[in-house]
Amino acid sequence: MIRSTLIIAALALPAMALAQAPAPAGATASTTAPAATAKLRLKPDLTLSRDIVGFGDLITGLSPQDAALPAFRAPALGDTGTIQVARIVDAAVKHGILRDAQDLDSQGVAQVVVTRAARRITGLDVEAAVKSALLERFGVDGRAFALLLDGGAPSVVVEPELTGDLAALDLNYDARTRRVTGRLTMPGSAATRLKPVRVSGQLVETAEVVVPLRTIARGETLRPSDVTIERRPRDAQFNDVLGEMKAAIGKVAKRTLVAGSVLRSGDVQREEVVGRGDIVTIVYEARGIAISLRGRANEAGAIGDSIAITNIQSKRVLQGTVTGPGRVNVSPHGGGQIAAAR
C-alpha cells in the first residue's frame, strides 16, 4: 500500500468540518467527561474498509454513541495516511468526548496510522477479463495467447469486500494486428463505476516453457518440485527453450537459475557420473565373455555419453559408453583392442 506523508485531516478538510459539526438529530453527544479512573486509550494504527474514520476507530473505551461519531475522512482505497494526535484530541474535545488531552492515554505516539483496506486488481485479473470478453464477443480463444498491455498492468484497487471478476464494458479487437482496446469494470464497485479500467494491448502467441520455482545453484540437480510449466510469449530465441518437464528433471544446473526465468537447453546438463581423470572400470562383454580392467577417463560424461578412456596397462585409448558411476562399457567392435591390451 502507498504510504502517504500527508495527515488524513489535511487530505480532506471537509471531513474536519464533519467531525466538528453538531451531532445528528436524535443523537446526544456526551456531556460528561470520562472519569480519571477510566482513562481512554488511543489506537496507534488501524485498518478500515469505510471512507470515514469514527472516534470509536481511534479511541477505545468510548460509549456506543460517542464511538459512532464521524471524525475524519479515511485515505483513498489502498492508501495509508496519518492523523496527528493533537488533531484527534482537538476534535474529541469539541464533541465533548474529552475534557482535555489528559483524559486520553496516547501511548506515547504523536500520530495514528490509518490504512484503507482494498482489493488490488492484478495484471492477471485484467488479462482474464479481456480474454473472457474476446471469447464471448468475437469467438477468439485466448488460451494460447498472452496479453501484453501497453505501459504494463494498470494500478487498480476496488472495495475489499468485492470478490467477483472484472467485466468488459466495451471491447474492440483487430483480428489482423491482434490489437485490443476497451474499458473494464468491477460489478458493484463505486471506484470502477466512476473510473473504469482502460486497457490497450496486443495478443501475442505463447508456448509452454519450464521455469524454476526457486533459485537453483550451479551444480544442483533439478527435482520435480523445483520446476513447473508456464505459458510465456514466444520470442526470437524461443527455439532452444525447454518445453517439457522431463527435459529438466534429473539434470544439473550449469549456472545459477533464477526463480521464474525461462529454462533453455544450455542452462542444464545431464549429471556427470564420470569425471575427467577418474579411474574407471572398463567392461567388455561379448559372446559369453566378460572382461574388466582399469582405465582412466579422458573426459567427463553422464550416463549414455560416449567418452574416451585410456587402458592404464597398455596406454591404448578406447571409446566407450558410460553406464554408471565409474563404469564404462566398450562395444564388441573394440574387443580385439582390449584383448591385445591385456
For each residue, the residues with C-beta under 8 A, 3 or more apart:
1: 78 79 80 115 118
2: 78 79 80
3: 80
4: 8 11 75 79 80 81 82
5:
6: 10 11 81 82
7: 10 11 81 82 83 84 87 111
8: 4 11 12 15 53 72 73 74 75 81 82 83 114
9: 12 13 15 16 72 83 84 87
10: 6 7 13
11: 4 6 7 8 73 75 81
12: 8 9 15 16 72 73
13: 9 10 16 17
14: 17 18 73
15: 8 9 12 18 19 52 70 71 72 73
16: 9 12 13 19 20 72 87 91
17: 13 14 20 21
18: 14 15 21 52 70 73
19: 15 16 69 70 71 72 91 94 95
20: 16 17 91 94 95
21: 17 18
22: 29
23: 27 28 29 69 95
24: 27
25:
26:
27: 23 24 65 68 69
28: 23 31 65
29: 22 23 65 66 69 95 96 97
30: 33 63 65 66 95 96 97
31: 28 96
32:
33: 30 96 98 99 103
34: 38 39 40 61 98 103
35: 38
36: 39 103
37:
38: 34 35 61
39: 34 36 61 103 104 105
40: 34 59 60 61 62 98 103 104 105
41: 59 60 61 104 105 107
42: 58 59 60 85 88 104 105 106 107 109 112
43: 46 57 58 59 60 112
44: 107 109 112 113
45: 112 113 114 115
46: 43 53 57 58 112 113 114 115
47: 114 115 116 117
48: 53 57 74 114 115 116 117
49: 116 117 159 160 161
50: 53 74
51: 73 74 116
52: 15 18 70 71 72 73 74
53: 8 46 48 50 57 58 70 71 72 73 74 83 114
54: 57 58 67 68 69 70 71
55: 58 59 62 66 67 68 69 70 71 91 92 95 97
56: 59 62 64 66 67 68 69
57: 43 46 48 53 54 71
58: 42 43 46 53 54 55 71 83 88 112
59: 40 41 42 43 55 56 62 67 88 92 97 104
60: 40 41 42 43
61: 34 38 39 40 41
62: 40 55 56 59 66 67 97
63: 30 66 67
64: 56 67 68
65: 27 28 29 30 68 69
66: 29 30 55 56 62 63 69 95 97
67: 54 55 56 59 62 63 64
68: 27 54 55 56 64 65
69: 19 23 27 29 54 55 56 65 66 95 97
70: 15 18 19 52 53 54 55
71: 15 19 52 53 54 55 57 58 88 91 92
72: 8 9 12 15 16 19 52 53 83 87 91 114
73: 8 11 12 14 15 18 51 52 53
74: 8 48 50 51 52 53 81 114 116
75: 4 8 11 79 80 81 114 115 116
76: 79 116
77: 116 118 157 158 159 191
78: 1 2 116 118 120 157
79: 1 2 4 75 76 115 116
80: 1 2 3 4 75 113 114 115 116
81: 4 6 7 8 11 74 75 113 114
82: 4 6 7 8 111 112 113 114
83: 7 8 9 53 58 72 87 88 111 112 114
84: 7 9 87 88 110 111
85: 42 88 89 106 109 110 111 112
86: 89 90 101
87: 7 9 16 72 83 84 90 91
88: 42 58 59 71 83 84 85 91 92 104 112
89: 85 86 92 93 98 100 101 104
90: 86 87 93 94
91: 16 19 20 55 71 72 87 88 94 95
92: 55 59 71 88 89 95 97 98 104
93: 89 90 96 97 98 99 100
94: 19 20 90 91
95: 19 20 23 29 30 55 66 69 91 92
96: 29 30 31 33 93
97: 29 30 55 59 62 66 69 92 93
98: 33 34 40 89 92 93 101 103 104
99: 33 93 102 103
100: 89 93 103
101: 86 89 98 104 106
102: 99
103: 33 34 36 39 40 98 99 100
104: 39 40 41 42 59 88 89 92 98 101
105: 39 40 41 42
106: 42 85 101 109
107: 41 42 44
108:
109: 42 44 85 106 112
110: 84 85
111: 7 82 83 84 85
112: 42 43 44 45 46 58 82 83 85 88 109
113: 44 45 46 80 81 82
114: 8 45 46 47 48 53 72 74 75 80 81 82 83
115: 1 45 46 47 48 75 79 80
116: 47 48 49 51 74 75 76 77 78 79 80
117: 47 48 49 160
118: 1 77 78 157 158 159 160
119: 157 158 159 160 162 163
120: 78 156 157
121: 125 126 154 156 157 158 166 186 197
122: 125 126 153
123: 126 127 149 152 153
124: 127 128
125: 121 122 128 129 165 166
126: 121 122 123 129 130 147 149 153 154 156 166 184 197 199
127: 123 124 130 131 146 147 149
128: 124 125 131 132 165 166
129: 125 126 132 133 165 166 167 168 184
130: 126 127 133 134 142 147 168 171 180 182 184 199 201
131: 127 128 134 135 142 143 145 147
132: 128 129 135 136 165 168
133: 129 130 136 137 167 168 171 182
134: 130 131 137 138 140 142 171 173 180
135: 131 132 138 139 140 141 142
136: 132 133
137: 133 134 168 171 173
138: 134 135 173 175
139: 135
140: 134 135 173 175 203
141: 135 144
142: 130 131 134 135 145 147 203
143: 131
144: 141 205 206 231
145: 131 142 178 203 204 205 206
146: 127 203 204 206 231 232 233
147: 126 127 130 131 142 180 201 202 203 204
148: 201 202 203 204 233
149: 123 126 127 152 153 154 199 200 201
150: 200 201
151: 154
152: 123 149
153: 122 123 126 149
154: 121 126 149 151 197 198 199
155:
156: 120 121 126 191 192 197
157: 77 78 118 119 120 121 191
158: 77 118 119 121 162 186 189 191 192
159: 49 77 118 119 162 188 189 190 191
160: 49 117 118 119
161: 49
162: 119 158 159 186 187 188 189
163: 119
164: 186 187 188
165: 125 128 129 132
166: 121 125 126 128 129 184 185 186 192 197
167: 129 133 184 185 186 187
168: 129 130 132 133 137 171 182 183 184
169: 182 183 184 185 196
170: 182 183
171: 130 133 134 137 168 180 181 182
172: 180 181 182
173: 134 137 138 140 178 179 180
174: 177 178 179 180
175: 138 140 178
176:
177: 174 202
178: 145 173 174 175 202 203 204
179: 173 174 200 201 202
180: 130 134 147 171 172 173 174 199 200 201 202 203
181: 171 172 199 200
182: 130 133 168 169 170 171 172 198 199 200
183: 168 169 170 196 197 198 199
184: 126 129 130 166 167 168 169 192 196 197 199
185: 166 167 169 189 192 193 196 197
186: 121 158 162 164 166 167 189 191 192
187: 162 164 167
188: 159 162 164
189: 158 159 162 185 186 192 193
190: 159 193 194
191: 77 156 157 158 159 186 194 195
192: 156 158 166 184 185 186 189 195 196 197
193: 185 189 190 196
194: 190 191
195: 191 192
196: 169 183 184 185 192 193
197: 121 126 154 156 166 183 184 185 192
198: 154 182 183
199: 126 130 149 154 180 181 182 183 184
200: 149 150 179 180 181 182
201: 130 147 148 149 150 179 180
202: 147 148 177 178 179 180
203: 140 142 145 146 147 148 178 180
204: 145 146 147 148 178 233 234
205: 144 145 233 234
206: 144 145 146 231 232 233 234
207: 231 232 234 238 241 243
208: 229 230 231 243
209: 229 230 231 232 241 242 243 262 263
210: 227 228 229 241 242 243 244 245 247 248 262 263
211: 227 228 229 230 232 259 260 261 262 263
212: 215 216 222 226 227 257 258 259 260 261 263
213: 225 226 227 228 259
214: 226 259
215: 212 256 257 258 259
216: 212 220 222 226 253 256 257
217: 220 253 256
218: 253 254 255 256
219: 252 253
220: 216 217 252 253
221: 250 251 252 253 271
222: 212 216 226 227 248 249 250 251 252 253 268
223: 226 249
224: 227 245 249
225: 213
226: 212 213 214 216 222 223
227: 210 211 212 213 222 224 245 248 249 263
228: 210 211 213
229: 208 209 210 211 245
230: 208 209 211
231: 144 146 206 207 208 209
232: 146 206 207 209 211 262
233: 146 148 204 205 206
234: 204 205 206 207 238
235: 238
236:
237: 240
238: 207 234 235 241
239:
240: 237 264 265 266
241: 207 209 210 238 262 263 264 265
242: 209 210 247 248 263 264 265 267 268
243: 207 208 209 210 247
244: 210 247 248
245: 210 224 227 229 248 249
246: 249
247: 210 242 243 244 251 265
248: 210 222 227 242 244 245 251 263 268
249: 222 223 224 227 245 246
250: 221 222 270 271
251: 221 222 247 248 268 269 270 271
252: 219 220 221 222 268 269 270 271 272
253: 216 217 218 219 220 221 222 256 257 267 268
254: 218 266 267 268 269
255: 218 267
256: 215 216 217 218 253
257: 212 215 216 253 261 263 267 268
258: 212 215 261
259: 211 212 213 214 215
260: 211 212
261: 211 212 257 258
262: 209 210 211 232 241
263: 209 210 211 212 227 241 242 248 257 267 268
264: 240 241 242 267
265: 240 241 242 247 268
266: 240 254
267: 242 253 254 255 257 263 264
268: 222 242 248 251 252 253 254 257 263 265
269: 251 252 254 272 302
270: 250 251 252 302 303 304 305
271: 221 250 251 252 302 303
272: 252 269 275 300 301 302
273: 301 302 303 322 324 325 326
274: 278 280 297 300 301 307 322 325 326 327 328
275: 272 278 297 300
276: 297 298 299 300
277: 296 297
278: 274 275 296 297 326
279: 294 295 296 297 312 326
280: 274 294 295 296 297 309 326 327 328
281: 292 293 294 295 326 327 328
282: 292 293 294 295 309 311 318 320 328 329 330 338
283: 290 291 292 323 327 328 329 330
284: 289 290 291 292 329 330 332 334 335 338
285: 289 290 291 329
286: 289 332 335
287: 332
288:
289: 284 285 286
290: 283 284 285
291: 283 284 285 338 339 342
292: 281 282 283 284
293: 281 282 311 312 313 338 341 342
294: 279 280 281 282 311 312 313
295: 279 280 281 282 309 310 311 312 318 328
296: 277 278 279 280 309 310 312
297: 274 275 276 277 278 279 280 300 301 307 308 309 328
298: 276 307 308 309 310 317
299: 276 307 308
300: 272 274 275 276 297 307
301: 272 273 274 297 305 306 307 322
302: 269 270 271 272 273 305 322
303: 270 271 273 322 323 324
304: 270 321 322
305: 270 301 302 321 322
306: 301 319 320 321 322
307: 274 297 298 299 300 301 319 320 321 322 328
308: 297 298 299 317 318 319
309: 280 282 295 296 297 298 317 318 319 320 328
310: 295 296 298 315 316 317 318
311: 282 293 294 295 314 315 316 317 318 338 341
312: 279 293 294 295 296 315
313: 293 294 341 342
314: 311 340 341 342
315: 310 311 312
316: 310 311 337 340 341
317: 298 308 309 310 311
318: 282 295 308 309 310 311 330 334 337 338 341
319: 306 307 308 309 330 334
320: 282 306 307 309 328 329 330 331 334
321: 304 305 306 307 328 329 331
322: 273 274 301 302 303 304 305 306 307 327 328
323: 283 303 327 328 329
324: 273 303 327
325: 273 274
326: 273 274 278 279 280 281
327: 274 280 281 283 322 323 324
328: 274 280 281 282 283 295 297 307 309 320 321 322 323
329: 282 283 284 285 320 321 323
330: 282 283 284 318 319 320 334 335 338
331: 320 321 334
332: 284 286 287 335
333:
334: 284 318 319 320 330 331 337 338
335: 284 286 330 332 338 339
336: 339 340
337: 316 318 334 340 341
338: 282 284 291 293 311 318 330 334 335 341 342
339: 291 335 336 342
340: 314 316 336 337
341: 293 311 313 314 316 318 337 338
342: 291 293 313 314 338 339
